[in-house]
């Protein structure tokens, strides 16, 4: 009888504490979501790779993860683009060659099925190279910017678009180091172009999902609001208050985080 009473007390304690545990987990999730959106938007990124890693850690289903990450990408990258555009950093001539090739390619890439584990490993390894370079090179100053190669930009845009569609991200995390390493723009111009690039690619990828089956949940609404708050904070400080040296370190950190996530999750 005593053992039964003890067991019942344990059950009562569990059910009393369970709502608090769930609430604490939810709070932690949204705090991390805010920080991810803030960090990525500060360098003109939407943050899809970070959102996917966070949702995987909190055991979201794949059916929810991909469309949610793209939705958050769209809102956060839009905010980042507006802030950088208002700061006078956007360059249309730099953007359009990447975009016209990447938009249809992203849609096609979303229809391609490959082994996810193998692809994540390959992409994770590739992202380590720009991390090393960004950590050791001096960023391009305005006077050292080189003329953009249009055919090369079209090719790069198409390849990134396909990759973006296949793995469900906007592609800015790949485009940014490419532009910087080719000396086609400075840090803030790159962030502005990447933000709009992510936006159009995410819209294209989401359009591919809409051709199948998509369910919008109330939980997505809260995630969008939190991501918007983080995006506003990060893009404001990134476009106005933070210097290029700090942005360089943030971008290198973002790429390293994405690489680790791809290799080990």
C-alpha positions as CSV (number, residue, x, y, z in Angstrom):
1,X,0.0,0.0,0.0
2,X,2.8,2.4,0.9
3,X,4.6,1.6,-2.4
4,X,1.4,2.3,-4.3
5,X,1.0,5.6,-2.5
6,X,4.6,6.6,-3.3
7,X,4.0,5.8,-7.0
8,X,0.9,7.9,-7.1
9,X,2.8,10.8,-5.5
10,X,5.4,10.5,-8.2
11,X,2.8,10.6,-10.9
12,X,1.1,13.6,-9.4
13,X,4.5,15.4,-9.1
14,X,5.3,14.5,-12.7
15,X,2.0,15.9,-14.1
16,X,2.4,19.0,-11.9
17,X,6.0,19.7,-13.2
18,X,5.4,18.6,-16.8
19,X,3.8,21.9,-17.9
20,X,6.7,23.8,-16.5
21,X,9.2,21.7,-18.4
22,X,7.3,22.1,-21.6
23,X,7.1,25.9,-21.1
24,X,10.8,26.1,-20.3
25,X,11.6,24.1,-23.5
26,X,9.4,26.4,-25.6
27,X,11.0,29.5,-24.1
28,X,14.5,28.1,-24.9
29,X,13.5,27.3,-28.4
30,X,12.2,30.8,-29.1
31,X,15.2,32.5,-27.5
32,X,17.5,30.4,-29.7
33,X,15.3,31.2,-32.7
34,X,15.6,34.9,-32.0
35,X,19.4,34.7,-31.7
36,X,19.8,32.7,-34.9
37,X,17.7,35.2,-36.8
38,X,19.6,38.1,-35.3
39,X,23.0,36.6,-36.1
40,X,22.2,35.6,-39.7
41,X,20.3,38.8,-40.6
42,X,23.3,40.9,-39.4
43,X,25.3,39.6,-42.4
44,X,22.3,39.6,-44.8
45,X,21.3,36.0,-44.4
46,X,17.9,34.5,-43.9
47,X,19.1,31.8,-41.5
48,X,17.5,28.6,-43.0
49,X,20.4,26.4,-42.1
50,X,20.3,27.6,-38.5
51,X,16.5,27.1,-38.3
52,X,16.7,23.6,-39.7
53,X,19.4,22.7,-37.1
54,X,17.4,24.1,-34.3
55,X,14.1,22.4,-35.3
56,X,16.0,19.1,-35.7
57,X,17.4,19.4,-32.2
58,X,13.8,20.0,-30.9
59,X,12.5,17.0,-32.8
60,X,10.3,18.7,-35.4
61,X,9.1,16.5,-38.2
62,X,10.6,17.0,-41.7
63,X,7.2,17.9,-43.0
64,X,7.2,21.0,-40.8
65,X,10.9,21.8,-40.9
66,X,11.5,22.6,-44.6
67,X,8.5,24.9,-45.3
68,X,8.9,26.6,-41.9
69,X,12.6,27.3,-42.6
70,X,11.8,28.7,-46.0
71,X,9.0,30.9,-44.5
72,X,11.3,32.3,-41.8
73,X,14.0,32.8,-44.5
74,X,11.6,34.9,-46.6
75,X,10.7,37.2,-43.7
76,X,14.1,37.6,-42.2
77,X,15.9,38.1,-45.5
78,X,13.3,40.7,-46.6
79,X,14.0,42.7,-43.4
80,X,17.7,42.4,-43.9
81,X,17.4,43.5,-47.5
82,X,15.3,46.6,-46.6
83,X,17.8,47.7,-43.9
84,X,20.8,47.3,-46.2
85,X,18.9,48.9,-49.1
86,X,18.0,51.9,-46.9
87,X,21.7,52.1,-45.9
88,X,22.6,52.5,-49.6
89,X,24.5,49.2,-49.9
90,X,22.5,47.3,-52.6
91,X,23.9,47.0,-56.1
92,X,21.4,45.9,-58.7
93,X,24.1,45.2,-61.3
94,X,25.7,42.7,-58.9
95,X,22.5,41.0,-58.0
96,X,20.6,40.3,-61.3
97,X,23.1,37.9,-63.0
98,X,23.0,35.6,-60.0
99,X,19.2,35.9,-59.6
100,X,18.0,35.2,-63.1
101,X,19.9,31.9,-63.1
102,X,19.2,30.9,-59.5
103,X,15.5,31.4,-59.4
104,X,14.5,28.7,-62.0
105,X,17.4,26.5,-60.8
106,X,16.2,26.6,-57.2
107,X,12.8,25.4,-58.3
108,X,14.3,22.6,-60.3
109,X,16.7,21.7,-57.4
110,X,13.7,21.3,-55.2
111,X,12.4,18.5,-57.4
112,X,15.7,16.6,-57.3
113,X,16.2,13.9,-54.6
114,X,19.7,12.9,-53.5
115,X,21.1,11.1,-50.5
116,X,20.8,13.8,-47.8
117,X,23.6,12.5,-45.6
118,X,26.2,12.4,-48.4
119,X,25.2,15.9,-49.6
120,X,25.4,17.4,-46.1
121,X,28.9,16.0,-45.6
122,X,30.1,17.4,-49.0
123,X,28.6,20.8,-48.4
124,X,29.8,20.9,-44.8
125,X,33.4,20.3,-46.0
126,X,33.2,22.9,-48.7
127,X,32.0,25.5,-46.3
128,X,35.2,25.1,-44.2
129,X,37.3,26.5,-47.0
130,X,35.7,30.0,-47.0
131,X,35.9,29.9,-43.2
132,X,39.7,29.5,-43.4
133,X,40.0,32.2,-46.1
134,X,37.7,34.7,-44.3
135,X,39.7,34.2,-41.2
136,X,43.0,35.1,-42.9
137,X,42.5,37.5,-45.7
138,X,41.9,41.2,-45.7
139,X,38.5,42.2,-47.0
140,X,38.2,44.1,-50.2
141,X,38.1,47.8,-49.9
142,X,36.1,50.0,-52.2
143,X,39.1,50.9,-54.4
144,X,40.1,47.3,-54.8
145,X,36.8,46.0,-56.1
146,X,37.1,44.2,-59.4
147,X,34.6,44.2,-62.3
148,X,32.0,41.4,-62.1
149,X,32.2,38.6,-64.6
150,X,28.6,38.2,-66.0
151,X,29.0,34.7,-67.5
152,X,30.7,33.5,-64.3
153,X,27.9,35.1,-62.2
154,X,25.2,33.3,-64.2
155,X,27.0,30.0,-63.7
156,X,27.5,30.6,-60.0
157,X,23.9,31.6,-59.6
158,X,22.6,28.5,-61.4
159,X,24.8,26.2,-59.3
160,X,23.8,27.8,-56.1
161,X,20.2,27.8,-57.1
162,X,20.2,24.0,-57.6
163,X,22.0,23.5,-54.4
164,X,19.6,25.7,-52.6
165,X,16.6,23.9,-53.9
166,X,18.0,20.5,-53.0
167,X,18.9,21.3,-49.4
168,X,16.1,23.8,-48.7
169,X,18.1,27.0,-48.0
170,X,18.3,30.4,-49.7
171,X,21.9,30.1,-50.8
172,X,23.3,33.3,-49.3
173,X,25.7,31.3,-47.1
174,X,27.4,30.1,-50.3
175,X,27.0,33.3,-52.4
176,X,28.5,35.7,-49.8
177,X,32.0,34.2,-49.5
178,X,32.1,33.7,-53.3
179,X,31.4,37.4,-54.0
180,X,34.0,38.4,-51.3
181,X,36.7,36.0,-52.4
182,X,36.3,37.2,-56.0
183,X,36.5,40.8,-54.9
184,X,33.3,41.8,-56.6
185,X,31.9,43.9,-53.7
186,X,32.6,45.0,-50.2
187,X,31.2,43.4,-47.1
188,X,28.0,45.4,-46.8
189,X,27.2,45.4,-50.5
190,X,27.6,41.6,-50.4
191,X,25.2,41.4,-47.4
192,X,22.6,43.5,-49.3
193,X,22.8,41.4,-52.5
194,X,22.8,38.1,-50.5
195,X,19.6,39.1,-48.6
196,X,17.6,39.7,-51.8
197,X,19.2,36.6,-53.3
198,X,18.0,34.5,-50.4
199,X,14.5,36.0,-50.6
200,X,13.9,35.2,-54.2
201,X,15.4,31.7,-53.9
202,X,13.3,30.9,-50.8
203,X,10.2,32.1,-52.6
204,X,11.1,29.8,-55.5
205,X,11.7,26.9,-53.2
206,X,8.5,27.4,-51.4
207,X,6.6,27.6,-54.7
208,X,7.9,24.1,-55.3
209,X,6.5,22.9,-52.0
210,X,3.2,24.5,-52.8
211,X,2.9,22.2,-55.9
212,X,2.7,19.3,-53.4
213,X,1.1,19.5,-50.0
214,X,1.6,22.2,-47.5
215,X,-0.1,22.9,-44.1
216,X,0.3,26.2,-42.3
217,X,0.2,25.8,-38.5
218,X,-0.4,28.4,-35.7
219,X,3.0,27.4,-34.4
220,X,4.6,28.8,-37.5
221,X,3.0,32.2,-36.8
222,X,4.8,32.5,-33.5
223,X,8.0,31.4,-35.0
224,X,7.7,34.1,-37.8
225,X,7.0,36.8,-35.2
226,X,10.1,35.8,-33.1
227,X,12.3,35.5,-36.2
228,X,11.1,38.9,-37.4
229,X,12.1,40.5,-34.1
230,X,15.5,38.9,-34.4
231,X,15.9,39.8,-38.0
232,X,15.0,43.5,-37.3
233,X,17.6,43.6,-34.5
234,X,20.4,41.9,-36.4
235,X,19.9,43.7,-39.7
236,X,19.8,47.1,-38.0
237,X,23.1,46.7,-36.3
238,X,24.6,44.9,-39.3
239,X,23.7,47.6,-41.8
240,X,24.3,50.7,-39.6
241,X,26.2,50.1,-36.4
242,X,28.7,47.3,-36.9
243,X,31.9,47.8,-38.9
244,X,33.2,45.5,-41.6
245,X,35.8,43.9,-39.3
246,X,33.1,42.7,-37.0
247,X,30.9,41.6,-39.8
248,X,33.8,39.6,-41.2
249,X,34.0,37.7,-37.9
250,X,30.3,37.2,-37.7
251,X,30.2,35.8,-41.3
252,X,33.1,33.4,-40.6
253,X,31.2,32.2,-37.4
254,X,28.0,31.7,-39.4
255,X,29.8,29.6,-42.0
256,X,31.5,27.6,-39.3
257,X,28.2,26.9,-37.5
258,X,26.6,25.9,-40.7
259,X,29.5,23.6,-41.6
260,X,29.4,21.9,-38.1
261,X,25.7,21.5,-38.4
262,X,25.9,19.9,-41.8
263,X,28.7,17.5,-40.8
264,X,27.4,16.4,-37.4
265,X,23.6,16.5,-37.5
